[in-house]
Amino acid sequence: MTTRIDTRFADLKREGRAAFVTYVMCGDPDIETSLAIIKALPSAGADIIELGMPFTDPMADGPSIQAAGLRALKAGTTLKKTLDVVRRFRESDDRTPIVLMGYYNPIYIHGVDKFLNDAKTAGLDGLIIVDLPPEEDDELCIPTLKAGLNFIRLATPTTDDKRLPAVLANTSGFVYYVSVKGITGSAAGDAAEVSKAVGRIKRHTALPVVVGFGIRTPQAAGATAAHADGVAVGTALVEAVRDSLDAQNCATPKTVTAVADTVASIAAGVRGAHQAAE
């Protein structure tokens, strides 16, 4: 079965450029503003949208994304409401792939079978669940694939050649390469090291490799896009939301535009890498 993610990467391969994958936290700073931000992403230059599921104990997230999750939880965002945002997005956009990124606990509480059915019905395309290792594939990964959704796995600088086949075994859609050791929002990875790591992963899989963590600027995005099939940016967008809020952490008339402008700026860097290569 071909998913929206597969179709998008095939289209981009024909164009000869890397994907720009944008991450925003669902429900930050509130559900309606969050939906407006997500709707604005494709026209600003996003090729794939990663949607954060707010969770109370986000161990892999840096301070900015943790704070976004807390704002979303304070605004009453739940997994059910997150899937409803996806459903409402799909009313006007049936092409842009959406991946839910987060932790297993909310899905476990929702019930795996019920969640996958609800996710499929809402129009979700894939999952990145950062706290489920390959040894737990029967828990969620295999059921996700059977439901026709992509299950995207993270590889890191410490994922050696011995470990990589296990990480890639049931991965689909794309591989997310974490370019730095540590949490989101860390310093950017070195371009030469990223290039070497992407090459190593590609010796084990035909899947596209998307590089993320630590990429904040058009220049860094362009440098990464020259070596990868996609570039993922999250912290810079979450901080654009934060910096647009009022003293009570509520949305202002600038909030949606601030994120869209940041996306457009970084998207230009990603696309510039393709033009530079021509």
C-alpha positions in Angstrom: 0.0 0.0 0.0 1.3 3.5 -0.9 0.8 6.1 1.7 0.8 9.9 1.4 4.4 9.9 2.8 5.5 7.5 0.0 3.8 9.6 -2.6 5.4 12.8 -1.3 8.9 11.5 -1.3 8.4 10.0 -4.8 7.3 13.5 -6.0 10.2 15.2 -4.4 12.6 12.7 -5.8 11.4 13.6 -9.3 11.9 17.3 -8.4 15.4 16.5 -7.2 15.1 18.1 -3.8 14.9 17.3 -0.1 11.7 17.3 1.9 11.1 20.0 4.5 9.5 18.3 7.5 8.0 20.7 10.1 7.2 19.9 13.7 4.7 21.8 15.8 3.0 20.9 19.1 -0.7 20.2 18.7 -2.8 22.5 20.9 -0.1 25.1 21.4 -1.1 27.7 22.5 -4.7 26.5 22.0 -6.6 24.1 19.7 -8.0 26.7 17.3 -4.7 28.6 16.9 -2.9 25.3 16.5 -5.2 24.2 13.7 -4.7 27.6 12.0 -0.9 27.2 12.2 -1.0 23.6 10.8 -3.2 24.8 7.9 -0.7 27.5 7.1 2.3 25.2 7.0 1.9 23.6 3.5 1.6 27.0 1.6 4.6 28.3 3.7 6.7 25.5 2.4 6.2 22.4 4.6 6.2 19.1 2.7 5.4 16.9 5.6 3.9 17.9 9.0 5.0 16.3 12.3 2.4 16.9 14.9 3.5 16.7 18.6 1.2 14.8 21.0 1.5 16.7 24.3 2.6 14.5 27.2 3.4 15.1 30.8 6.9 13.4 30.8 8.6 14.2 27.4 12.0 12.8 28.1 13.5 13.3 24.6 12.4 16.9 24.2 14.4 20.0 25.0 13.1 22.9 27.1 11.2 24.7 24.3 9.2 21.7 23.2 8.6 20.7 26.8 7.2 24.2 27.4 5.0 23.9 24.3 3.6 20.6 25.5 2.8 22.1 28.9 1.0 25.0 27.2 -1.0 22.5 25.1 -1.9 20.4 28.1 -3.0 23.5 30.0 -5.2 24.4 27.0 -6.9 21.1 27.4 -5.3 19.2 24.5 -5.9 15.5 24.6 -5.0 12.7 22.1 -8.7 12.6 21.1 -8.6 16.4 20.4 -5.3 16.0 18.5 -6.8 13.4 16.2 -9.8 15.8 15.7 -7.3 18.5 14.6 -6.0 16.1 12.0 -9.5 15.3 10.8 -10.3 19.1 10.5 -7.1 19.7 8.6 -8.1 16.9 6.2 -11.3 18.8 5.3 -9.2 21.2 3.2 -6.0 19.3 2.5 -5.9 15.7 1.5 -2.3 15.6 0.1 0.0 16.8 2.9 1.3 13.9 5.0 0.8 14.2 8.7 2.9 12.2 11.2 2.0 12.0 14.9 5.2 12.3 17.1 5.4 11.6 20.8 5.3 8.9 23.5 3.5 5.6 23.8 1.6 6.2 27.1 -1.4 8.3 25.6 -1.8 5.7 22.9 -1.7 2.8 25.4 -4.4 4.5 27.5 -6.5 5.2 24.4 -6.2 1.5 23.4 -4.0 0.5 20.5 -6.7 -0.9 18.2 -9.1 2.0 18.9 -6.3 4.5 18.4 -5.2 3.1 15.1 -8.8 3.0 13.8 -9.4 6.6 15.0 -6.1 7.7 13.5 -6.8 6.1 10.2 -10.3 7.6 10.1 -8.9 11.1 11.0 -6.5 10.9 8.0 -3.2 10.4 9.9 -0.3 8.9 7.8 2.3 7.7 10.3 3.7 7.6 13.8 7.1 8.4 15.4 7.0 7.0 19.0 10.3 7.8 20.6 10.1 5.5 23.6 9.2 2.1 21.9 12.4 0.2 20.9 12.3 -2.4 18.1 12.1 -5.2 20.8 8.5 -3.9 21.5 7.4 -4.0 17.8 4.5 -6.3 18.5 3.1 -3.6 20.9 2.4 -0.9 18.3 4.7 -1.0 15.3 3.3 -4.2 13.7 -0.3 -3.2 14.3 0.4 0.2 12.8 1.8 -1.3 9.6 -1.1 -3.7 9.4 -3.5 -0.7 9.6 -1.8 0.9 6.6 0.1 3.6 8.4 3.8 4.2 8.4 5.9 3.6 11.5 8.9 5.8 11.4 11.9 4.9 13.6 14.7 7.1 14.9 18.4 6.3 14.3 21.1 8.2 16.3 24.8 8.8 16.2 25.1 5.9 18.6 23.1 3.4 16.5 26.0 1.3 15.2 26.0 -1.2 12.2 25.1 -4.0 14.6 22.0 -2.3 15.9 20.9 -0.6 12.7 19.2 -3.7 11.1 17.0 -4.1 14.1 16.0 -0.4 14.1 15.2 -0.6 10.3 13.5 -4.0 10.3 9.9 -2.7 10.5 10.5 1.0 9.7 8.5 2.5 6.8 7.9 5.9 5.3 11.3 7.3 6.1 14.1 7.0 8.7 14.5 9.9 11.1 18.2 10.4 11.8 18.8 12.4 15.0 22.0 14.3 14.0 23.1 15.1 17.6 23.4 13.2 20.9 20.9 14.6 23.4 17.5 16.3 23.3 15.7 18.4 20.7 17.0 21.9 20.3 20.6 20.9 20.8 23.4 22.3 18.7 23.3 21.4 15.0 25.2 18.3 13.8 28.4 18.7 11.7 27.5 18.5 7.9 30.4 16.1 7.1 29.4 13.8 10.0 25.7 14.0 8.9 26.7 13.1 5.3 28.7 10.1 6.5 25.8 8.9 8.8 23.2 9.2 6.0 25.4 7.2 3.7 25.8 4.5 6.3 22.1 4.2 6.9 21.4 4.1 3.2 23.7 1.1 2.9 21.1 -0.7 5.0 17.8 0.6 3.6 16.2 2.1 0.5 14.0 4.4 2.6 14.4 8.2 2.5 16.5 9.5 5.4 15.3 12.7 7.1 17.8 14.5 9.4 16.6 16.5 12.4 17.4 17.9 15.9 19.5 21.1 16.1 18.5 22.6 12.7 17.2 26.2 13.3 18.3 28.4 10.4 17.9 28.4 6.6 21.7 28.0 6.3 21.8 24.9 8.5 18.7 23.5 6.7 20.3 24.0 3.3 23.6 22.4 4.4 21.7 19.4 5.7 19.5 19.2 2.7 22.5 18.8 0.5 23.2 15.4 2.2 19.8 14.0 3.1 16.4 13.2 1.6 14.7 15.5 4.1 15.3 18.1 6.8 13.2 18.2 10.0 12.8 21.4 12.0 10.9 21.7 15.3 12.4 23.9 18.0 12.7 27.0 15.8 9.0 26.8 15.0 7.9 26.1 18.5 9.9 29.1 19.6 8.3 31.2 16.9 4.9 30.3 18.6 6.3 31.1 22.1 7.8 34.5 21.1 4.5 35.6 19.5 2.4 35.0 22.7 1.2 37.6 25.1 2.1 37.8 28.8 -0.5 35.1 29.7 0.8 32.7 27.0 -2.2 33.3 24.8 -2.2 33.7 21.0 -1.9 37.1 19.5 -2.7 38.3 15.9 1.0 37.7 15.1 1.1 34.0 16.1 0.1 32.2 12.9 2.1 34.6 10.7 5.2 34.3 12.9 5.3 30.5 12.4 4.5 30.7 8.7 7.2 33.3 8.1 9.8 31.1 9.9 8.7 28.1 7.8 9.0 30.1 4.6 12.5 31.3 5.5 13.8 27.8 6.3 12.0 26.3 3.3 14.0 28.7 1.1 17.2 27.3 2.6 16.1 23.7 1.9 15.1 24.5 -1.7 18.3 26.5 -2.1 20.3 23.4 -1.6 18.6 21.8 -4.7 19.3 24.9 -6.8 22.9 25.1 -5.7 23.4 21.4 -6.7 22.1 22.1 -10.2 
